Amino acid sequence: LQFANYEKEQNPVLKEGKKQSYEKAFENYKKMIHTAIRQWIILAREQGVKYFIGGPIGCGAFDNNPDVVAEIVAEEFVNYGGKMTFIYGAFTGEKDPNMKKFYNAFKKAHQNAS
């Protein structure tokens, strides 16, 4: 999955010919990520996937904020993941700086769901 990065945009964003504030653009960006992640998780669940391998989607070349992505992935997984087990894909090894962000985001999402 690839996402456009609104985080680095500090100027109003044009949408349908109208200026949009940074805050509104960022909220739309987060909604887009929520929707895409939710669809991905539901599809995997419906296909009988038991182990869901994920990570900081779009946080490399697309420079998305891993804190935001971790929070959204965790929230959507807790809400829609069913009995699947989430496995963090640490593609850069055990020193991956995003691993702890995902751990903390999942911990928070589980606490909020309780």
C-alpha positions as a printed NumPy array, in Angstrom:
array([[  0.   ,   0.   ,   0.   ],
       [  1.24 ,   3.446,  -0.813],
       [  0.015,   6.702,   0.643],
       [  0.603,  10.295,  -0.291],
       [  2.319,  12.24 ,   2.449],
       [  0.385,  15.25 ,   3.679],
       [  2.498,  15.559,   6.82 ],
       [  5.223,  17.568,   5.128],
       [  2.696,  19.883,   3.446],
       [  2.533,  23.094,   5.409],
       [  0.571,  25.042,   2.781],
       [ -3.174,  24.765,   2.132],
       [ -3.964,  21.835,  -0.141],
       [ -6.194,  22.203,  -3.175],
       [ -9.104,  19.793,  -3.232],
       [-11.742,  20.035,  -5.922],
       [-10.585,  23.573,  -6.684],
       [-10.913,  24.779,  -3.079],
       [ -8.183,  25.561,  -0.592],
       [ -8.061,  23.171,   2.303],
       [ -6.208,  23.731,   5.564],
       [ -3.299,  21.543,   6.556],
       [ -5.363,  20.127,   9.453],
       [ -8.247,  19.167,   7.155],
       [ -5.853,  17.644,   4.619],
       [ -4.161,  15.665,   7.381],
       [ -7.529,  14.359,   8.659],
       [ -8.412,  13.269,   5.114],
       [ -5.02 ,  11.585,   4.816],
       [ -5.616,   9.644,   8.055],
       [ -9.103,   8.593,   6.893],
       [ -7.566,   7.3  ,   3.669],
       [ -5.026,   5.235,   5.602],
       [ -7.721,   3.897,   7.974],
       [ -9.866,   2.796,   5.033],
       [ -7.029,   1.139,   3.122],
       [ -5.644,  -0.683,   6.161],
       [ -9.131,  -1.82 ,   7.241],
       [ -9.841,  -3.254,   3.778],
       [ -6.479,  -5.029,   3.757],
       [ -7.103,  -6.576,   7.195],
       [-10.694,  -7.617,   6.41 ],
       [ -9.584,  -9.24 ,   3.146],
       [ -6.863, -11.196,   4.946],
       [ -9.314, -12.286,   7.673],
       [-11.91 , -13.373,   5.106],
       [ -9.25 , -15.411,   3.297],
       [ -8.489, -17.313,   6.499],
       [ -5.091, -15.753,   7.149],
       [ -3.813, -16.699,  10.615],
       [ -0.625, -14.634,  10.754],
       [ -0.699, -11.103,   9.416],
       [  2.749,  -9.679,   8.71 ],
       [  2.79 ,  -5.885,   8.633],
       [  4.967,  -2.949,   9.396],
       [  5.515,   0.741,   8.822],
       [  3.57 ,   0.919,   5.558],
       [  4.616,   3.895,   3.477],
       [  7.156,   5.086,   6.043],
       [ 10.197,   4.585,   3.842],
       [ 10.229,   6.16 ,   0.4  ],
       [  6.885,   7.868,   1.003],
       [  8.118,   9.343,   4.265],
       [  4.887,   8.8  ,   6.212],
       [  5.059,   9.338,   9.953],
       [  5.557,   5.893,  11.571],
       [  3.811,   7.053,  14.759],
       [  0.648,   7.848,  12.802],
       [  0.816,   4.669,  10.713],
       [  1.505,   2.472,  13.77 ],
       [ -1.473,   3.953,  15.616],
       [ -3.804,   3.399,  12.654],
       [ -2.591,  -0.141,  11.893],
       [ -2.939,  -1.132,  15.556],
       [ -6.404,   0.388,  15.911],
       [ -7.721,  -1.22 ,  12.729],
       [ -6.133,  -4.578,  13.542],
       [ -7.634,  -4.664,  17.036],
       [-11.05 ,  -3.746,  15.63 ],
       [-11.072,  -5.919,  12.504],
       [ -8.298,  -8.512,  12.824],
       [-10.439, -11.176,  14.483],
       [ -8.3  , -14.086,  15.614],
       [ -5.356, -13.266,  13.364],
       [ -1.969, -12.77 ,  14.972],
       [ -0.094,  -9.63 ,  13.95 ],
       [  3.604, -10.142,  13.277],
       [  5.726,  -7.046,  12.865],
       [  7.901,  -7.327,   9.784],
       [ 11.216,  -5.854,  10.932],
       [ 12.756,  -5.598,   7.511],
       [ 15.716,  -3.587,   8.73 ],
       [ 16.639,  -5.971,  11.521],
       [ 16.207,  -5.881,  15.281],
       [ 17.394,  -2.273,  15.49 ],
       [ 14.366,  -1.11 ,  13.488],
       [ 13.34 ,   2.192,  15.148],
       [  9.679,   1.641,  14.263],
       [  9.318,  -1.687,  16.082],
       [  8.84 ,  -0.051,  19.492],
       [  6.352,   2.423,  17.983],
       [  4.225,  -0.469,  16.724],
       [  4.52 ,  -2.301,  20.049],
       [  3.363,   0.782,  21.967],
       [  0.573,   1.498,  19.481],
       [ -0.767,  -2.072,  19.782],
       [ -0.567,  -1.923,  23.559],
       [ -2.547,   1.329,  23.567],
       [ -5.116,   0.019,  21.051],
       [ -5.71 ,  -3.114,  23.157],
       [ -6.146,  -1.006,  26.291],
       [ -8.599,   1.315,  24.506],
       [-10.592,  -1.674,  23.214],
       [-10.97 ,  -3.149,  26.711]])
